[in-house]
Amino acid sequence: MEKENKEEKQEELTDLTEELKEEEPSVQEAEKETEATEEEIPKPEEKEEAKPKKKKGEEEKEIVEERTYTVPLGKASISPPNKRTPRAVHILKNFIIKHMKLQAKKEGETEEEEELPQLIISNEVNEKMWERGIEKPPRKIRIRAEKDKEGNVTVYLAEGD
């Protein structure tokens, strides 16, 4: 009985191998067709120089003013533990508004009247503030604040931190 099963399996295998051999020429023909279509596609000339691509946020900015500050964040520790880092971020924003002379929005003014300068905090500064979680913000942080010609202030980590 075992011999019969082995013979049947061998016959099936030989049938399958024959089928595969018949299919191989079609695969080779398909490869030749793809090579032919690749040759037909005109390749761009190498003489053309590619224009350097600018990132969206990397437009040329004229820096009017640049200052380095050490912002004390110790008063954030007065808050409840689960509100300390958000409070520290709020203290940082108020510090920058005060020292870089940004105009805060007044009540009753609409944004449509005129665009007020913006305060932009970089991801590096945000990550540094949140590095130890919500309960343990840093006691102080060294930052570099840049003011452009439109009045927008961007806050970065000071170099070396």
N, C-alpha and C positions, 0 to 999 in steps of 0.2 A: 504494500500500500504506500509505503514511504517512497519507493522507487517511482511509482506512478505520479505522485505529487511533485517530485523533483523534476521529472521529465516534462510535466505540464508547465512548471515554472520556467524551465529552460526554454521551452517553446515560446512562452510569452515574452521572455527577455529578448530572444532573437527577433521576434516580430517588432518589438519596440525599437530595437537598434536599427532595424531596417527602415522603420518609419522616420527615425531621426536622420538617417543618412539621406533619405529622400527630401527632408525639409532643409538640410544644410545648404544646398545650392540656392534656395530661395533667400536665405539669410545673406549669403554672399552677394547675390544680385541686389538686395536692398542696400547693402553697404556701398556697392559701386554707384548706385543711384544717388545716395547722399553725398558721396565724394564729387559726383558730377554737378550736383546742385550747388555745392560749396564753391566750385570753380567758377560757376556762372555768376555768382554774386560779386559785383564790383567792390573791391576793397577801397576804403578812403585813402586818398593820397597822404603819404607821410610828410609831405612838405608843409601842409597846413599846420600852423602852430595853434595849440589849444589855448584858449583864453583862461587866465587864472580865475578860479571860481571864488567868490566871496561868500562867506557865511552870512546868514541873515543878520545876526547881531553884531557883526564885525565891520560895520561901515566905519569910514574914517571919522573919528570923533575928535574935536578940538577940546583939549582939556584946559579949562580956564584956571582951575584951582585944584591942588592936590595936597592933602594934609594927612598926617599920621597921628592917631589918637590912641590912648589907652583908656578904655571905657570902664569905669568902676560899676560892677553889677552886684555889689554886696547887698544892696537894699532888697534884692529879689528874695533873699533868704528870710525876710520878714513874713512873706506870704505863706499860705498853707503849702505843704509839700507837693501836692498835685497841681499847683499853679505857678511854681517857681520859674521854670524855663520860659513859659509864655510871658511872664512878668519881665524876665530879663530881656527878652526880645523887644518888649514895649519900652523898657528903659533905654535900650540901644537906639531905637527909632527916635525917641524924644531927644536924646543926646545929639544925634546927627542933625535933626531939625533945628535945634538951638545953635549948635556950633557952626553949621554950614549955612545958616541964615536962609532956610527954606521957609516959604510961606505955607502955613497950614490952612486947610479949608475952613472957611468961616460958615457958620450956620446961615441958611437963607440963600447962599450963592449956589448957582447951578454950574455944573461942569461945562455946559454948552457955551457959557459966556466967554471963557478963555481957558486955555489949557494951563493948569498949574504944574510947576515942576514936580517930578516924581522922585521918590526915594526907592532905590533898587538895592536889595541886599543879595549878594551873591550866594550861591549854594554852599561854597566853602565856609562862609561865616555861619550860615544856618546849621550846617552839619557840626561845626565846632561848638555851637551853643547847645545842640541837642546830643552831643557825643555821650554824655553820661546819663542821659535820660531826663525825665520831666522833674525829678526831685533834686538833682544836683547840677545846676548850671555852673559855669565857671565864675569865679569871684571877680575876674577882670578879663578883658580881651583886647588885644592890640589889632587895630584896624587901619586901613588906608581908605580915605574917602576922596573920590574924584568928582569934581563938578564940571560939566560940559557947558558949552556956550548957550544951550537952551535952558540951563538951570537945573537939569536933572542930576541927581547925586547917586553915584554907584559906590557901594561899600564892599571892599575886598579885605581879606586877611592881610595883615602886614607881613612882609617877607621875613622868613625865618621862623614863622609860627606854623 
